[in-house]
Amino acid sequence: MTATRTRLQRAKGYDPEPFDVNPLWRWPMQPVAILRWLLGTYLFWQTAAWYAIGYVAWRWLTPGLERFASLGVDDVALL
């Protein structure tokens, strides 16, 4: 085991420091840190971006309902 460890320590890019994980996987549980992580960095911005993309597509890229009063080939091609 010692020989393997010294060989890994000499390898390029070996980082012996432990990496930081998100608060969801830390023990003991930290509810405030988990909530701060979920709202601040993970869920809020990702969800807000998808809502914004959906709103832009619905508002400016989708034709009005009056266009589809009579269904034609050009309407299907538009969609």
A tleap script that builds the chain and sets N, CA, C and O, in Angstrom:
source leaprc.protein.ff14SB
mol = sequence {
  NMET THR ALA THR ARG THR ARG LEU GLN ARG
  ALA LYS GLY TYR ASP PRO GLU PRO PHE ASP
  VAL ASN PRO LEU TRP ARG TRP PRO MET GLN
  PRO VAL ALA ILE LEU ARG TRP LEU LEU GLY
  THR TYR LEU PHE TRP GLN THR ALA ALA TRP
  TYR ALA ILE GLY TYR VAL ALA TRP ARG TRP
  LEU THR PRO GLY LEU GLU ARG PHE ALA SER
  LEU GLY VAL ASP ASP VAL ALA LEU CLEU
}
set mol.1.N position { 0.819 -1.198 0.000 }
set mol.1.CA position { 0.000 0.000 0.000 }
set mol.1.C position { 0.856 1.252 0.000 }
set mol.1.O position { 0.512 2.246 -0.640 }
set mol.2.N position { 1.962 1.207 0.710 }
set mol.2.CA position { 2.832 2.374 0.789 }
set mol.2.C position { 3.457 2.684 -0.558 }
set mol.2.O position { 3.588 3.851 -0.927 }
set mol.3.N position { 3.845 1.648 -1.299 }
set mol.3.CA position { 4.455 1.869 -2.611 }
set mol.3.C position { 3.452 2.501 -3.568 }
set mol.3.O position { 3.812 3.377 -4.355 }
set mol.4.N position { 2.212 2.068 -3.506 }
set mol.4.CA position { 1.182 2.646 -4.369 }
set mol.4.C position { 0.936 4.102 -4.017 }
set mol.4.O position { 0.784 4.943 -4.903 }
set mol.5.N position { 0.898 4.394 -2.757 }
set mol.5.CA position { 0.636 5.762 -2.331 }
set mol.5.C position { 1.761 6.701 -2.767 }
set mol.5.O position { 1.480 7.811 -3.218 }
set mol.6.N position { 2.996 6.297 -2.649 }
set mol.6.CA position { 4.086 7.176 -3.067 }
set mol.6.C position { 4.093 7.336 -4.573 }
set mol.6.O position { 4.438 8.407 -5.072 }
set mol.7.N position { 3.720 6.297 -5.315 }
set mol.7.CA position { 3.663 6.417 -6.765 }
set mol.7.C position { 2.558 7.397 -7.157 }
set mol.7.O position { 2.746 8.190 -8.079 }
set mol.8.N position { 1.413 7.360 -6.478 }
set mol.8.CA position { 0.334 8.298 -6.766 }
set mol.8.C position { 0.700 9.721 -6.374 }
set mol.8.O position { 0.315 10.672 -7.055 }
set mol.9.N position { 1.424 9.869 -5.307 }
set mol.9.CA position { 1.815 11.204 -4.885 }
set mol.9.C position { 2.762 11.840 -5.888 }
set mol.9.O position { 2.777 13.061 -6.041 }
set mol.10.N position { 3.543 11.029 -6.566 }
set mol.10.CA position { 4.463 11.567 -7.565 }
set mol.10.C position { 3.766 11.819 -8.890 }
set mol.10.O position { 4.300 12.541 -9.732 }
set mol.11.N position { 2.603 11.252 -9.096 }
set mol.11.CA position { 1.908 11.398 -10.370 }
set mol.11.C position { 1.489 12.851 -10.574 }
set mol.11.O position { 1.213 13.585 -9.625 }
set mol.12.N position { 1.452 13.232 -11.839 }
set mol.12.CA position { 1.080 14.604 -12.171 }
set mol.12.C position { -0.414 14.813 -11.910 }
set mol.12.O position { -1.238 13.996 -12.323 }
set mol.13.N position { -0.754 15.879 -11.240 }
set mol.13.CA position { -2.139 16.216 -10.978 }
set mol.13.C position { -2.717 15.583 -9.735 }
set mol.13.O position { -3.914 15.715 -9.482 }
set mol.14.N position { -1.912 14.905 -8.957 }
set mol.14.CA position { -2.419 14.287 -7.726 }
set mol.14.C position { -2.637 15.361 -6.683 }
set mol.14.O position { -1.731 16.136 -6.378 }
set mol.15.N position { -3.842 15.405 -6.134 }
set mol.15.CA position { -4.177 16.398 -5.118 }
set mol.15.C position { -4.574 15.669 -3.840 }
set mol.15.O position { -5.666 15.104 -3.779 }
set mol.16.N position { -3.732 15.664 -2.833 }
set mol.16.CA position { -4.045 14.906 -1.621 }
set mol.16.C position { -5.114 15.558 -0.748 }
set mol.16.O position { -5.606 14.919 0.182 }
set mol.17.N position { -5.482 16.791 -1.014 }
set mol.17.CA position { -6.493 17.476 -0.209 }
set mol.17.C position { -7.876 16.930 -0.550 }
set mol.17.O position { -8.155 16.681 -1.723 }
set mol.18.N position { -8.742 16.738 0.426 }
set mol.18.CA position { -10.102 16.276 0.119 }
set mol.18.C position { -10.891 17.377 -0.589 }
set mol.18.O position { -10.720 18.560 -0.295 }
set mol.19.N position { -11.733 16.987 -1.500 }
set mol.19.CA position { -12.541 17.966 -2.217 }
set mol.19.C position { -13.801 18.267 -1.419 }
set mol.19.O position { -14.232 17.470 -0.585 }
set mol.20.N position { -14.376 19.416 -1.686 }
set mol.20.CA position { -15.559 19.871 -0.963 }
set mol.20.C position { -16.807 19.381 -1.690 }
set mol.20.O position { -16.911 19.526 -2.908 }
set mol.21.N position { -17.738 18.810 -0.965 }
set mol.21.CA position { -18.999 18.355 -1.542 }
set mol.21.C position { -20.116 19.298 -1.108 }
set mol.21.O position { -19.962 20.078 -0.169 }
set mol.22.N position { -21.237 19.210 -1.807 }
set mol.22.CA position { -22.348 20.082 -1.439 }
set mol.22.C position { -22.916 19.666 -0.082 }
set mol.22.O position { -22.687 18.539 0.356 }
set mol.23.N position { -23.645 20.546 0.583 }
set mol.23.CA position { -24.133 20.270 1.941 }
set mol.23.C position { -25.127 19.116 2.021 }
set mol.23.O position { -25.378 18.593 3.108 }
set mol.24.N position { -25.688 18.718 0.905 }
set mol.24.CA position { -26.648 17.624 0.912 }
set mol.24.C position { -25.999 16.303 1.317 }
set mol.24.O position { -26.674 15.435 1.871 }
set mol.25.N position { -24.723 16.137 1.056 }
set mol.25.CA position { -24.026 14.880 1.327 }
set mol.25.C position { -23.109 14.954 2.536 }
set mol.25.O position { -22.382 13.996 2.798 }
set mol.26.N position { -23.113 16.031 3.268 }
set mol.26.CA position { -22.271 16.146 4.462 }
set mol.26.C position { -22.977 15.540 5.667 }
set mol.26.O position { -24.206 15.520 5.741 }
set mol.27.N position { -22.194 15.054 6.594 }
set mol.27.CA position { -22.743 14.516 7.834 }
set mol.27.C position { -21.983 15.094 8.988 }
set mol.27.O position { -20.754 15.105 8.917 }
set mol.28.N position { -22.572 15.565 10.018 }
set mol.28.CA position { -23.993 15.611 10.344 }
set mol.28.C position { -24.724 16.614 9.459 }
set mol.28.O position { -24.141 17.564 8.936 }
set mol.29.N position { -26.008 16.369 9.313 }
set mol.29.CA position { -26.811 17.212 8.424 }
set mol.29.C position { -26.832 18.648 8.914 }
set mol.29.O position { -26.854 18.915 10.115 }
set mol.30.N position { -26.826 19.563 7.961 }
set mol.30.CA position { -26.882 20.995 8.240 }
set mol.30.C position { -28.058 21.568 7.449 }
set mol.30.O position { -27.875 21.988 6.306 }
set mol.31.N position { -29.258 21.595 8.028 }
set mol.31.CA position { -30.447 21.999 7.278 }
set mol.31.C position { -30.365 23.414 6.707 }
set mol.31.O position { -30.826 23.653 5.591 }
set mol.32.N position { -29.797 24.335 7.440 }
set mol.32.CA position { -29.704 25.712 6.943 }
set mol.32.C position { -28.763 25.778 5.746 }
set mol.32.O position { -29.053 26.464 4.767 }
set mol.33.N position { -27.651 25.077 5.816 }
set mol.33.CA position { -26.703 25.062 4.702 }
set mol.33.C position { -27.308 24.374 3.483 }
set mol.33.O position { -27.076 24.800 2.352 }
set mol.34.N position { -28.080 23.313 3.704 }
set mol.34.CA position { -28.737 22.625 2.590 }
set mol.34.C position { -29.748 23.548 1.924 }
set mol.34.O position { -29.791 23.637 0.697 }
set mol.35.N position { -30.553 24.231 2.713 }
set mol.35.CA position { -31.547 25.151 2.157 }
set mol.35.C position { -30.882 26.303 1.414 }
set mol.35.O position { -31.334 26.693 0.337 }
set mol.36.N position { -29.818 26.845 1.981 }
set mol.36.CA position { -29.088 27.928 1.320 }
set mol.36.C position { -28.496 27.443 -0.006 }
set mol.36.O position { -28.507 28.175 -0.996 }
set mol.37.N position { -27.984 26.219 -0.024 }
set mol.37.CA position { -27.404 25.672 -1.252 }
set mol.37.C position { -28.484 25.440 -2.303 }
set mol.37.O position { -28.288 25.756 -3.477 }
set mol.38.N position { -29.636 24.882 -1.883 }
set mol.38.CA position { -30.704 24.606 -2.836 }
set mol.38.C position { -31.259 25.881 -3.454 }
set mol.38.O position { -31.457 25.942 -4.667 }
set mol.39.N position { -31.511 26.892 -2.643 }
set mol.39.CA position { -32.119 28.120 -3.154 }
set mol.39.C position { -31.112 29.049 -3.811 }
set mol.39.O position { -31.443 29.749 -4.768 }
set mol.40.N position { -29.903 29.059 -3.312 }
set mol.40.CA position { -28.941 30.031 -3.798 }
set mol.40.C position { -28.145 29.611 -5.006 }
set mol.40.O position { -27.880 30.427 -5.889 }
set mol.41.N position { -27.763 28.360 -5.061 }
set mol.41.CA position { -26.852 27.981 -6.134 }
set mol.41.C position { -27.418 26.931 -7.061 }
set mol.41.O position { -27.032 26.887 -8.229 }
set mol.42.N position { -28.305 26.094 -6.598 }
set mol.42.CA position { -28.714 24.963 -7.425 }
set mol.42.C position { -30.062 25.178 -8.090 }
set mol.42.O position { -30.132 25.342 -9.308 }
set mol.43.N position { -31.116 25.180 -7.319 }
set mol.43.CA position { -32.449 25.149 -7.906 }
set mol.43.C position { -32.919 26.480 -8.462 }
set mol.43.O position { -33.512 26.521 -9.540 }
set mol.44.N position { -32.671 27.550 -7.762 }
set mol.44.CA position { -33.289 28.808 -8.160 }
set mol.44.C position { -32.850 29.254 -9.551 }
set mol.44.O position { -33.699 29.541 -10.395 }
set mol.45.N position { -31.570 29.318 -9.804 }
set mol.45.CA position { -31.098 29.852 -11.082 }
set mol.45.C position { -31.410 28.912 -12.230 }
set mol.45.O position { -31.742 29.365 -13.326 }
set mol.46.N position { -31.311 27.620 -12.001 }
set mol.46.CA position { -31.628 26.669 -13.059 }
set mol.46.C position { -33.121 26.709 -13.394 }
set mol.46.O position { -33.493 26.713 -14.567 }
set mol.47.N position { -33.955 26.739 -12.392 }
set mol.47.CA position { -35.393 26.789 -12.621 }
set mol.47.C position { -35.803 28.121 -13.243 }
set mol.47.O position { -36.640 28.152 -14.145 }
set mol.48.N position { -35.228 29.203 -12.776 }
set mol.48.CA position { -35.550 30.520 -13.341 }
set mol.48.C position { -35.151 30.595 -14.812 }
set mol.48.O position { -35.863 31.201 -15.613 }
set mol.49.N position { -34.045 29.998 -15.169 }
set mol.49.CA position { -33.616 30.005 -16.571 }
set mol.49.C position { -34.599 29.231 -17.443 }
set mol.49.O position { -34.936 29.684 -18.537 }
set mol.50.N position { -35.065 28.072 -16.979 }
set mol.50.CA position { -36.032 27.303 -17.768 }
set mol.50.C position { -37.373 28.025 -17.881 }
set mol.50.O position { -37.997 27.998 -18.942 }
set mol.51.N position { -37.820 28.664 -16.815 }
set mol.51.CA position { -39.052 29.452 -16.893 }
set mol.51.C position { -38.901 30.607 -17.879 }
set mol.51.O position { -39.824 30.894 -18.641 }
set mol.52.N position { -37.760 31.263 -17.872 }
set mol.52.CA position { -37.532 32.381 -18.793 }
set mol.52.C position { -37.510 31.901 -20.241 }
set mol.52.O position { -38.089 32.551 -21.112 }
set mol.53.N position { -36.857 30.783 -20.510 }
set mol.53.CA position { -36.824 30.236 -21.873 }
set mol.53.C position { -38.232 29.855 -22.326 }
set mol.53.O position { -38.609 30.123 -23.467 }
set mol.54.N position { -39.004 29.235 -21.445 }
set mol.54.CA position { -40.376 28.863 -21.788 }
set mol.54.C position { -41.257 30.069 -22.049 }
set mol.54.O position { -42.065 30.059 -22.978 }
set mol.55.N position { -41.110 31.108 -21.241 }
set mol.55.CA position { -41.917 32.313 -21.433 }
set mol.55.C position { -41.565 33.010 -22.747 }
set mol.55.O position { -42.458 33.443 -23.475 }
set mol.56.N position { -40.287 33.120 -23.051 }
set mol.56.CA position { -39.869 33.756 -24.306 }
set mol.56.C position { -40.398 32.967 -25.496 }
set mol.56.O position { -40.884 33.556 -26.462 }
set mol.57.N position { -40.308 31.643 -25.438 }
set mol.57.CA position { -40.811 30.822 -26.538 }
set mol.57.C position { -42.325 30.967 -26.680 }
set mol.57.O position { -42.833 31.052 -27.798 }
set mol.58.N position { -43.041 30.997 -25.580 }
set mol.58.CA position { -44.496 31.120 -25.651 }
set mol.58.C position { -44.921 32.511 -26.107 }
set mol.58.O position { -45.841 32.648 -26.913 }
set mol.59.N position { -44.260 33.533 -25.600 }
set mol.59.CA position { -44.680 34.917 -25.861 }
set mol.59.C position { -44.318 35.387 -27.263 }
set mol.59.O position { -45.152 35.983 -27.944 }
set mol.60.N position { -43.093 35.132 -27.707 }
set mol.60.CA position { -42.634 35.731 -28.956 }
set mol.60.C position { -42.401 34.739 -30.088 }
set mol.60.O position { -42.290 35.166 -31.237 }
set mol.61.N position { -42.322 33.470 -29.830 }
set mol.61.CA position { -42.037 32.511 -30.894 }
set mol.61.C position { -43.239 31.670 -31.303 }
set mol.61.O position { -43.195 31.004 -32.337 }
set mol.62.N position { -44.300 31.686 -30.521 }
set mol.62.CA position { -45.495 30.916 -30.849 }
set mol.62.C position { -46.519 31.841 -31.498 }
set mol.62.O position { -46.806 32.912 -30.964 }
set mol.63.N position { -47.073 31.442 -32.641 }
set mol.63.CA position { -48.080 32.290 -33.282 }
set mol.63.C position { -49.379 32.312 -32.481 }
set mol.63.O position { -49.629 31.431 -31.658 }
set mol.64.N position { -50.193 33.321 -32.730 }
set mol.64.CA position { -51.457 33.474 -32.018 }
set mol.64.C position { -52.472 32.408 -32.401 }
set mol.64.O position { -52.326 31.733 -33.420 }
set mol.65.N position { -53.506 32.262 -31.572 }
set mol.65.CA position { -54.515 31.238 -31.831 }
set mol.65.C position { -55.360 31.545 -33.065 }
set mol.65.O position { -55.865 30.622 -33.703 }
set mol.66.N position { -55.522 32.812 -33.412 }
set mol.66.CA position { -56.316 33.151 -34.597 }
set mol.66.C position { -55.672 32.635 -35.880 }
set mol.66.O position { -56.360 32.427 -36.879 }
set mol.67.N position { -54.383 32.431 -35.858 }
set mol.67.CA position { -53.687 31.876 -37.030 }
set mol.67.C position { -54.117 30.433 -37.272 }
set mol.67.O position { -54.112 29.972 -38.414 }
set mol.68.N position { -54.485 29.722 -36.227 }
set mol.68.CA position { -54.837 28.315 -36.357 }
set mol.68.C position { -56.345 28.091 -36.447 }
set mol.68.O position { -56.819 26.986 -36.184 }
set mol.69.N position { -57.102 29.125 -36.815 }
set mol.69.CA position { -58.549 28.967 -36.970 }
set mol.69.C position { -58.852 27.989 -38.103 }
set mol.69.O position { -59.769 27.174 -37.997 }
set mol.70.N position { -58.096 28.070 -39.165 }
set mol.70.CA position { -58.223 27.091 -40.249 }
set mol.70.C position { -56.855 26.433 -40.426 }
set mol.70.O position { -55.868 27.094 -40.751 }
set mol.71.N position { -56.820 25.154 -40.211 }
set mol.71.CA position { -55.563 24.424 -40.233 }
set mol.71.C position { -55.149 24.142 -41.668 }
set mol.71.O position { -55.930 23.600 -42.451 }
set mol.72.N position { -53.935 24.505 -42.006 }
set mol.72.CA position { -53.398 24.266 -43.334 }
set mol.72.C position { -52.009 23.658 -43.258 }
set mol.72.O position { -51.459 23.464 -42.174 }
set mol.73.N position { -51.456 23.364 -44.410 }
set mol.73.CA position { -50.125 22.763 -44.472 }
set mol.73.C position { -49.082 23.736 -43.943 }
set mol.73.O position { -48.139 23.326 -43.267 }
set mol.74.N position { -49.240 25.011 -44.241 }
set mol.74.CA position { -48.269 25.993 -43.763 }
set mol.74.C position { -48.295 26.125 -42.241 }
set mol.74.O position { -47.269 26.428 -41.633 }
set mol.75.N position { -49.457 25.901 -41.617 }
set mol.75.CA position { -49.528 25.947 -40.156 }
set mol.75.C position { -48.755 24.794 -39.530 }
set mol.75.O position { -48.054 24.976 -38.534 }
set mol.76.N position { -48.881 23.625 -40.106 }
set mol.76.CA position { -48.152 22.465 -39.596 }
set mol.76.C position { -46.656 22.662 -39.810 }
set mol.76.O position { -45.860 22.313 -38.938 }
set mol.77.N position { -46.267 23.208 -40.942 }
set mol.77.CA position { -44.849 23.459 -41.211 }
set mol.77.C position { -44.293 24.516 -40.267 }
set mol.77.O position { -43.119 24.467 -39.901 }
set mol.78.N position { -45.129 25.473 -39.871 }
set mol.78.CA position { -44.694 26.512 -38.944 }
set mol.78.C position { -44.342 25.928 -37.585 }
set mol.78.O position { -43.371 26.343 -36.953 }
set mol.79.N position { -45.133 24.970 -37.143 }
set mol.79.CA position { -44.862 24.334 -35.851 }
set mol.79.C position { -43.697 23.391 -35.971 }
set mol.79.O position { -43.313 22.757 -34.988 }
savepdb mol mol.pdb
quit
